[in-house]
Amino acid sequence: ILRRILPTAAAAGLRRRTPSISFKSRSAVEEDEAAFVPKMPPFDYTPLPYAGPSAEEILAKRRNFLSPAIFHFYRTPLNLVEGKMQYLFDEKGRRYLDGFGGIATVCCGHCHPDVVEAIVNQTKRLQHSTTVCLHHSVADFAEALGAKLPGDLKVVFFTNSGTEANELALLMARLYTGCNDVISIRNCYHGNASGTMGSTAQSSYKFNVVQTGVHHALNPDQYRGVFGSDGLKYARDVEDIITYGTSGRVAAFIAEAIQGAGGVKELAPGYLPAVYETVKKAGGLCIADEVQSGFARTGSHFWGFEGHSVVPDIVTMAKGIGNGVPLGAVVTTPEIARVLASRSYFNTFGGNPVCTAAGLAVLKVIEKENLQLNCSTVGSYLKHRLISLMNKHEIIGDVRGIGLMLGVELVSDRQLKTPAKDETLNAMEKMKEMGVLIGKGGIFGNVFRITPPLCFTKEDADFLVDVMDVALGKV
């Protein structure tokens, strides 16, 4: 058919139109596609030569010697060997823009010189002594951390992770109130130990083991929730749980200000104040899980709960607290803290001098480099640009989040909100190929999680959005 059409078109003087129906070689198509790949912002840093094992060798060792529960992103997992601020480098020296920050953990930037210096200097002098002896690093950081929190939240217990921090918070609440019942929100993630697994409300994170004493309330989800953005209607479910599911007294209510692993879900306005009031009337304590939303990540506030105008009884934190070192903390009031003194509570590594030196350096960097303002400015700009993609890509069902904790939910049908799980994975692969790394989450695995280091720039934001634009155009 083409042989008959093309000569006719040429005879009619339409030769210039023929390229639109011509066939190109694979190499020509690849060249055209390469021309549309956005250009990464310049960065004045050259990684050191890498002489270690290859990605294939490391993957083989993982398969033989590490738990099969350990998974990896991407069909061909990355072997990342070096990091500098908001960028990562693989074994071949290729640079990637880090839009995930080690799951909202890299706060100041990879290998920030001030944090590295604090770690190295402390390591040279003393790595470990435990809290049965004195060390100024532990006390100095506790004092600085308490100064960042409102009211009487001044007493700090250091842990090694967010899971451990939430475990301790739940234990303290049960001891203080003399009650066992805890209320958490559906779709939440608080950890993977015995108590925190019970409070977590996503089946993919729960094993079939005994989990008691936790009631899961309706998720005040503004995108998929039954009451939309009406926080007060969701809050009534907590009242009902207390009335019909408990003795009328509870130990605690625990919630993230923004659900991280749940797909960057912002709690509906008015929800937390109403729930806090209800829980306090029932004798319970309010626990704010700031493992992901804390340390200026929301931009508007240093802590996520501050955006809801509430003051919790206990605050838990980890991830951004140490910019990558294993560190977590529970902060509460002197009165509540005293419940642990009735027995011997001990943590071998909680308050490690090296980790607390890193934590103190993180607080100083956030203030010195005004990262909270940068997070607000760049985060707002990035969110606006992501929202603009909705007009171009029907697959984007929702853009949400605050500061540099953002989520983009992909759906195959906007009206039905059908999760586009496969498309999410495919788009992530294509973004990686173009030099951008992001995370994913949500109960259906169809949400891009964007939680980069807080030193992210507008140029980085433009590059990320442009790469996402190209990737979504190919899925």
Secondary structure as GFF3:
##gff-version 3
##sequence-region A 1 475
A	DSSP	alpha_helix	2	11	.	.	.	ID=ss1
A	DSSP	three_ten_helix	15	21	.	.	.	ID=ss2
A	DSSP	alpha_helix	26	35	.	.	.	ID=ss3
A	DSSP	alpha_helix	55	65	.	.	.	ID=ss4
A	DSSP	beta_strand	80	84	.	.	.	ID=ss5
A	DSSP	beta_strand	87	90	.	.	.	ID=ss6
A	DSSP	beta_strand	95	98	.	.	.	ID=ss7
A	DSSP	alpha_helix	101	104	.	.	.	ID=ss8
A	DSSP	alpha_helix	113	125	.	.	.	ID=ss9
A	DSSP	alpha_helix	136	146	.	.	.	ID=ss10
A	DSSP	beta_strand	155	159	.	.	.	ID=ss11
A	DSSP	alpha_helix	162	177	.	.	.	ID=ss12
A	DSSP	beta_strand	182	185	.	.	.	ID=ss13
A	DSSP	alpha_helix	194	199	.	.	.	ID=ss14
A	DSSP	three_ten_helix	203	205	.	.	.	ID=ss15
A	DSSP	beta_strand	214	217	.	.	.	ID=ss16
A	DSSP	alpha_helix	231	245	.	.	.	ID=ss17
A	DSSP	beta_strand	252	256	.	.	.	ID=ss18
A	DSSP	beta_strand	258	259	.	.	.	ID=ss19
A	DSSP	beta_strand	265	266	.	.	.	ID=ss20
A	DSSP	alpha_helix	271	281	.	.	.	ID=ss21
A	DSSP	beta_strand	285	289	.	.	.	ID=ss22
A	DSSP	three_ten_helix	304	308	.	.	.	ID=ss23
A	DSSP	beta_strand	314	317	.	.	.	ID=ss24
A	DSSP	three_ten_helix	319	321	.	.	.	ID=ss25
A	DSSP	beta_strand	328	332	.	.	.	ID=ss26
A	DSSP	alpha_helix	334	337	.	.	.	ID=ss27
A	DSSP	three_ten_helix	338	342	.	.	.	ID=ss28
A	DSSP	alpha_helix	353	368	.	.	.	ID=ss29
A	DSSP	alpha_helix	371	388	.	.	.	ID=ss30
A	DSSP	three_ten_helix	389	391	.	.	.	ID=ss31
A	DSSP	beta_strand	396	402	.	.	.	ID=ss32
A	DSSP	beta_strand	405	413	.	.	.	ID=ss33
A	DSSP	beta_strand	418	419	.	.	.	ID=ss34
A	DSSP	alpha_helix	421	433	.	.	.	ID=ss35
A	DSSP	beta_strand	436	437	.	.	.	ID=ss36
A	DSSP	beta_strand	439	441	.	.	.	ID=ss37
A	DSSP	beta_strand	447	450	.	.	.	ID=ss38
A	DSSP	alpha_helix	458	472	.	.	.	ID=ss39
###
